[in-house]
Amino acid sequence: MPLSIHDDALLKSPRSRFRAAMILAVLADSLQIVAFPLFAEGALSPLDDVLDFVVAVALLRLVGWHWEFLPSFIGELVPGADLVPFWSLAVANVYRKWKRAEAVADEAGEHRLALR
């Protein structure tokens, strides 16, 4: 059976959702950096804004709301500032915090088992 875009089986685990979010963020940032003349100030500038809006919505659906996405979205709207990979940095920071919280939860679970 071929995989469809609506098949959520691939994105069940948080790790796979973060992996998909990071790939999306890197692709969006790469497109904005490599194709900067295309998205520079001018007639095609709204295309850049649409790309940022689509990426923001997709990241929210993949990993949920995190405050790091708001400054990234605002930074991406500033002309010339989109040369900084804001989306990639935001997803990497959210992933780092998630891993730390997961490690603390695992450690708390181990302590709880040791106390029994």
C-alpha positions as CSV (number, residue, x, y, z in Angstrom):
1,M,0.0,0.0,0.0
2,P,1.6,3.3,-1.0
3,L,2.1,6.0,1.6
4,S,-0.1,9.1,1.3
5,I,0.3,12.5,2.7
6,H,-2.5,11.8,5.1
7,D,-0.8,8.7,6.6
8,D,0.1,9.8,10.1
9,A,1.8,6.5,10.9
10,L,5.1,7.9,10.0
11,L,4.7,10.9,12.4
12,K,3.4,9.1,15.5
13,S,6.5,9.4,17.7
14,P,7.7,12.8,18.9
15,R,11.2,12.0,17.6
16,S,9.9,11.5,14.0
17,R,7.8,14.7,14.3
18,F,10.9,16.7,15.4
19,R,12.8,15.1,12.5
20,A,10.2,16.2,10.0
21,A,10.1,19.7,11.6
22,M,13.8,20.0,11.3
23,I,13.9,18.9,7.7
24,L,11.1,21.4,6.9
25,A,12.9,24.2,8.7
26,V,16.2,23.5,7.0
27,L,14.5,23.3,3.6
28,A,12.7,26.6,4.1
29,D,15.8,28.4,5.4
30,S,17.9,27.0,2.6
31,L,15.4,28.1,0.0
32,Q,15.4,31.6,1.5
33,I,19.2,31.8,1.6
34,V,19.9,30.2,-1.8
35,A,17.0,31.8,-3.6
36,F,17.5,35.2,-1.8
37,P,17.5,37.2,-5.1
38,L,14.1,35.6,-5.9
39,F,12.7,36.6,-2.5
40,A,14.4,40.0,-2.2
41,E,12.4,43.1,-1.7
42,G,10.1,43.7,-4.6
43,A,7.3,42.0,-6.4
44,L,8.1,38.5,-5.2
45,S,8.5,39.5,-1.5
46,P,4.9,38.3,-0.7
47,L,6.0,34.8,-1.9
48,D,8.6,34.8,0.9
49,D,6.0,35.9,3.4
50,V,3.6,33.1,2.3
51,L,6.5,30.6,2.6
52,D,7.1,31.8,6.2
53,F,3.4,31.5,7.1
54,V,3.1,28.0,5.6
55,V,6.3,26.9,7.5
56,A,5.0,28.4,10.7
57,V,1.7,26.6,10.4
58,A,3.4,23.3,9.5
59,L,5.8,23.5,12.5
60,L,2.9,24.3,14.8
61,R,1.1,21.2,13.5
62,L,4.2,19.0,13.8
63,V,5.6,20.0,17.3
64,G,2.9,22.3,18.8
65,W,3.2,25.8,20.0
66,H,6.6,27.0,21.3
67,W,7.5,30.6,22.0
68,E,10.6,30.2,19.9
69,F,8.5,30.2,16.8
70,L,7.1,33.7,17.4
71,P,10.5,35.6,17.2
72,S,11.5,33.4,14.3
73,F,8.3,34.3,12.4
74,I,8.8,38.0,13.1
75,G,12.5,37.8,12.2
76,E,11.7,36.1,8.9
77,L,9.4,39.0,8.0
78,V,12.2,41.6,8.4
79,P,13.8,42.2,5.0
80,G,17.3,40.9,4.8
81,A,17.1,39.2,8.2
82,D,15.8,36.0,6.6
83,L,19.4,35.2,5.7
84,V,19.6,34.0,9.3
85,P,18.2,30.4,9.6
86,F,15.6,31.3,12.2
87,W,13.4,28.3,11.6
88,S,16.2,25.9,11.9
89,L,17.5,27.6,15.1
90,A,14.0,27.6,16.6
91,V,13.3,23.9,15.9
92,A,16.8,22.9,17.2
93,N,16.1,24.9,20.4
94,V,12.7,23.3,20.9
95,Y,14.2,19.8,20.3
96,R,17.0,20.5,22.8
97,K,14.4,21.5,25.5
98,W,12.3,18.5,24.7
99,K,15.2,16.2,25.1
100,R,16.1,17.8,28.4
101,A,12.6,17.4,29.7
102,E,12.5,13.8,28.5
103,A,15.7,13.0,30.3
104,V,14.4,14.6,33.5
105,A,11.2,12.6,33.2
106,D,13.1,9.4,32.7
107,E,15.3,10.2,35.7
108,A,12.3,10.9,37.8
109,G,10.8,7.6,36.7
110,E,14.0,5.8,37.7
111,H,14.0,7.4,41.2
112,R,10.3,6.5,41.6
113,L,11.1,2.9,40.9
114,A,14.1,2.9,43.2
115,L,12.0,4.1,46.1
116,R,9.6,1.2,45.9
